[in-house]
Amino acid sequence: MQAERARRFAFAAKAGATPLRIARSEGVWLYTDDGQQILDASGGAIVVNIGHGRREVAEAYAREAERVAYAIPPFATESRVRLVERLLRDWLPRGLTRLAFTSGGSESVDAALRIARAHFVARGEPKRWKVIGRELSYHGTTLATLAVGGHTKRRAGFEPWLPELPKAPACYCWRCPLGKSYPSCGVACVDEVEASLLRAGPETVAAVIAEPIGGSTAGALVPPDDYWPRLAEICKRHGVLLIADEVMTGFGRTGKRFGVDHWGVTPDILVGGKGLTGGYAPMGGIFATEAVVAPIIEQGQEVMFFTYSAHPASCAAADKVLEILERERLVERAALLGEKLGKRLGRLLDHPNVGDVRGRGLLWAVELVADKVTKTPFPAAAGLSAKIVAAGITHGIFVYPGGVDPARDVISFGPPFTISESEIELIGERFERALESALARVR
Ligand SMILES: Cc1ncc(COP(=O)(O)O)c(C=O)c1O
């Protein structure tokens, strides 16, 4: 592919910028047009759970596309029913028995918000419409999902369209927004969710939404163990639905099937995306309890679908991806290899600019700072994260940039679960080189 042709593809890139031209991918590797081999240390946008180049997924997709090109989402097809059966049998926390599908994470969160609202309208409680989110969170890029999210960079400019919704502080122990430290804090950040709820007026609140482990906004924010059980208890006590956004953490990424499984919590609604198809097809899912959906059904209301919701070929791809995860015991592998990745990245803590290394399973993040003692970030104008990603490409590694103030420069790691120990060592080595090249340009 010529550079000139590739440039036409870039919708909002700087004049003259050429996108990286990916010719093919295999295992944990991306191959560019000119033969460069790049270690995909973040599985794209933390998506490619089973690794690239799985022929059997491509074949399952192709077979289904040939059998049923399209059928409106309410119709049953063999691939849809098989996927639902597998999810209910092997994957979802018990109690989540109502399933709907979309084309991705944002659409799924958007639908989950509408379902929460429809639930209360159908129950005759139309005053309940507010959704409590958290700072330093990301739930998608539609207007409703931006409104409940706390990703200030992605919200910027759209604020006039976003209703003011309450935000509780992030669960961010390394820089506790409440100035406390664990365990003496008593997990005060979860009490802040309740405080937001009380300020908003519980009778006006429909739901609380949170990522079980904060994704790439501030980078792999792992809460203390008591956070989620207490969050569930608070929601229950106030009659508010709890939505777990597992778009990034779901389907094994954190070393358990779902993030909430670390704490034995079943939310009222769980949202998945990314890992559901591991990148092979655009798809997301909303999984809810009977109690959430029952009033909607009783009132004869419909939850409007997107045209491509539950696309038959995507369902076939998802079913095959989940089968592979089970057959190869890849969730267990994510837990095991995740510890090794965590140990390797942990060695970076000796570096004067590596402030924190955090994560669980195969979702990790490294936070970079100019001064470790004061935790002062590099100047925004330095654009350190972008420079690290660019240097990484030169050194043969792709890492995923994140970072919203005060977690300004955060690099996330989320390789395929099939990664080997020697490839984990390569991640460490190549990232170190990328970091040094980028730092040399900002010092
Ligand atoms: C937690 C979370 N929710 C929602 C989304 C949005 O998903 P998508 O990009 O598939 O629309 C993301 C994407 O990164 C995410 O991490």
The ligand as an ORCA input file, in Angstrom:
! r2SCAN-3c Opt
* xyz 0 1
  C     -14.663      0.603     30.062
  C     -15.013      0.981     28.666
  N     -16.284      1.242     28.337
  C     -16.655      1.578     27.090
  C     -15.721      1.678     26.069
  C     -16.151      2.061     24.681
  O     -16.093      0.951     23.856
  P     -15.999      1.116     22.261
  O     -14.725      1.810     21.983
  O     -16.028     -0.311     21.768
  O     -17.198      1.873     21.822
  C     -14.375      1.420     26.363
  C     -13.351      1.543     25.322
  O     -12.185      1.620     25.565
  C     -14.007      1.052     27.686
  O     -12.746      0.792     28.023
*
